[in-house]
Amino acid sequence: MNEMAGQCAGTAAGPGGDDVARLTDHYFLRTKAIVERYGDCRVTYAVFMRRPVLFTPRLAVQWLERIAAERATRFDIRLNYEEGAWVGAGEPLMYVGGSLFHLVDLETILLQKLGAACVAAYNAYTMCVELPQVAFLAMDARHCAGAEMAELMAYAASVGSCAARRTANAKGFVGNATMATAHYFGQAGGRGTMPHGLIGYAGSTVRAAEMYHETFPADDLAVLVDYFGREVTDGLEVCRRFPALAEEGRIALRLDTHGGRFLEGLDPQGSYAVLERHAPESIRGYRTDAELRHLVGTGVSAAAVWHMRERLNDAGFSKVRLVVSSGFNPAKCRVMAYAKAPIDVVGTGSFLPENWSETYATADIVDYDGVPKVKLGREFLLRHSGPANR
């Protein structure tokens, strides 16, 4: 798989051969039994999706190759695109050829390993391209349905990030929240700020910052500032408590303001005013309701980011960085770009697909013993067909 060597090697996580029968669709098992009774044949599967995606095949292919080795067979895999390439709706992503007996029961798990990752990679790419000067942290793990999904999503974010670096010179994803998948981002361990629970435990934002710094003195100090609804007040208190770290650029304040209220010191009028000062074009054109919420609404809006930057700069803390989180999906990142929001880092898990039905990958057999044949309506899959040759 030299053509898919990225910034780190993936792992072939997932069920082994003994588990396939428990996890695959029952009709595939019935088909396998019939083929065993009446005779095997060689087939080629075409795999495709119904929406544009970024191709993320590595973990799926590694899993196929592991199963082939366990079954003492070989699958011919032809990738129609490079890892990280944009693929249009309905275009065959890959062809997998081999024994029908050995392939027929693998379709369920193969598609599980491909569809969601391709959509997540597309989303991650879009976000990084919209904000090319911003670093991203993948904070999706707690939204995933288990460790296997978490690996797929981390891999997907790394693929989308690499594609954004190639096409837009973007900073992209520089790390993630867990040690298990940090290698996808070239890191030895997870990264992050602090949870709200630490501030509740400490009793104040400043005391939480003190505890954090005393425990991890060599690390930069990254502090959540929304716990008490005093983002500006508490943020400035942290900077004044650690002026040397602030001057060295080793303090980051994380904005995670709840969508039910404005960041401290803002209201609708003040939100429009701050954008009028810094990015007037962002509010003078036509904007949808959703875009306006991201620009001047409650929570972590573009106006909130600019307001926080103003207050820090006015107090002499221009080197303190701003980390933002809370719903930073492709649409929100696009709005932040409209407003030229002064963001240093985005912490996000919102590259995970929102509409799960869009993640459904599909596979169809397109030839039997070299004879092209596919179900009515899927003839478009024959355009690139032929025995797979990997």
Secondary structure as UniProt FT lines:
FT   HELIX           2..4
FT   HELIX           17..23
FT   HELIX           26..38
FT   STRAND          42..49
FT   STRAND          53..54
FT   HELIX           58..70
FT   TURN            71..72
FT   STRAND          76..79
FT   TURN            83..84
FT   STRAND          86..87
FT   TURN            89..90
FT   STRAND          94..99
FT   HELIX           100..103
FT   HELIX           104..106
FT   HELIX           107..112
FT   TURN            113..114
FT   HELIX           115..130
FT   TURN            132..133
FT   STRAND          135..138
FT   HELIX           141..143
FT   HELIX           147..168
FT   STRAND          172..176
FT   TURN            180..181
FT   HELIX           182..185
FT   HELIX           196..202
FT   HELIX           205..215
FT   TURN            217..218
FT   STRAND          221..224
FT   TURN            227..228
FT   HELIX           231..241
FT   HELIX           243..247
FT   TURN            248..249
FT   STRAND          251..255
FT   TURN            259..260
FT   TURN            264..265
FT   HELIX           268..278
FT   HELIX           281..284
FT   HELIX           289..296
FT   HELIX           302..314
FT   TURN            315..316
FT   TURN            318..319
FT   STRAND          321..324
FT   HELIX           330..338
FT   TURN            339..340
FT   STRAND          345..348
FT   TURN            350..351
FT   HELIX           356..359
FT   STRAND          361..368
FT   TURN            369..370
FT   STRAND          371..372
FT   TURN            376..377
FT   HELIX           379..384
//
